[in-house]
Amino acid sequence: MDTTYYGHGTPAERWERARLFFDAKEYATAARVLVTLADEVPEQVAPRLLLARAYYHSAQLVRAEAALREVLELDPVESYARLMLGRTLQRQGRPDAARPHLRLAAALTGDSGQA
């Protein structure tokens, strides 16, 4: 597969392309666009979070976990990333590892029924 398409254009154009693929439920393709974009703008949470979501929805759970941990290094109180990390760990069959992240996500959002 030709990867030049995925890396072509400005960061804003690639962000829009990735969003279009994600919205079309082409999660693996969105991830191909986002992986280089996230590395180019390591200080930005949004591309890495969308990358994690694309990995999660395409069942690339180890990659989703890694991307979510990177998001949380940048923003430890990103509640959606906490929730997603908990769900990702659950899908990997690691409920004990998931529990603290789900509880923290619930605390951050005020949702007492979360964990």
N, C-alpha and C positions, 0 to 999 in steps of 0.2 A: 504494500500500500504506500502511496506517495505521501510522505509526511510534510512536504512543503506547504500544502494547503492549510494544515492545522497551525502552522507557525507564521503564515503570511499576514501582513497588515500591521497596523498600529496596535498597541495594547487595547485601546478602546474598541477597535474593530474585532479583535479576537475575543474580547469579553462579550460583545454582542453576539458573535457567532456561537460562542459556547452556550450562552443563554438560550439561543434559538434551538440548538441541539438538545439542551436539557429540557426545555419546554416541550419539545417533540418526543420526549422520552427516549432519545438516542443518547443514553447515559455514557456508554463507553466512548462514543465519539466526542461528547462534551469533555470527557476526561482527557482525551488526547490533546484537545485545544488548551485546556486549563493547566495541564502539568507544566508546560514551559512558562505560561503566563504567571503562575503562582511563584515560580522560581525567580522570575524577572522583577517581581514586586514583593519581596519577602516580608516587607513591613505591613502589607495590606491583608486584612483578614478575609474579606469577601471572596477573592478568587480561590483561596485555599479552602474556605468553607464550602463553596460550590463544588470544588474538586472532591472534597470528602463526601458530599451528598451524591455526586455522580458515581463515585466508587461504591458507596453503600447500595445505591439502587441497581448497580450492575453486578452486585454480589462479589465485589473485590474487597472483602472485609478487612484483610490485613492492611491493604493500602488505605482504606477508609480510616482505620484506627490510627495509622501513622499520620495522616493528614489532619485528623482531629486533634491529635496530641500537639501537632505544630500550631494549630489554631489556638489551643489553650495555653501554649507557651507565650503567644503574642497577647492573648486576652483571657486571663484565667477566669473571668466572670462572664464569659460568653455562654449564656444559659442554653442556647440551642445546640452548641457544640458539646456541652456537657450531656445533654439529653441524647444526642446522636451517638456519642461515645458509649454511653450506657447501653443503648439499643444495639450498637455494633458488637459490644462485648457479649450481650445476651445471645445474639445470633451466632456467635462463635462458641456458644456453650460455656460461657464464663460468667455465670450469674453473680458469684461472689465479687468478682472484679467490677462488675457493672453497678452493683448496688450503691457504692459511695457516689458515683457520678450521677446516678438517677436521683439520689437524695439531695445532692447539691443543686442539681437543676431545678428540683421542686422548691428548694429553699430560695433560690434566686428569682423564681417566677411567682412565688407565693402560692403554689399549687400543692396543697397538703395531701392530695390524693395520688400524687405521682409515684412515690416509691412505696 
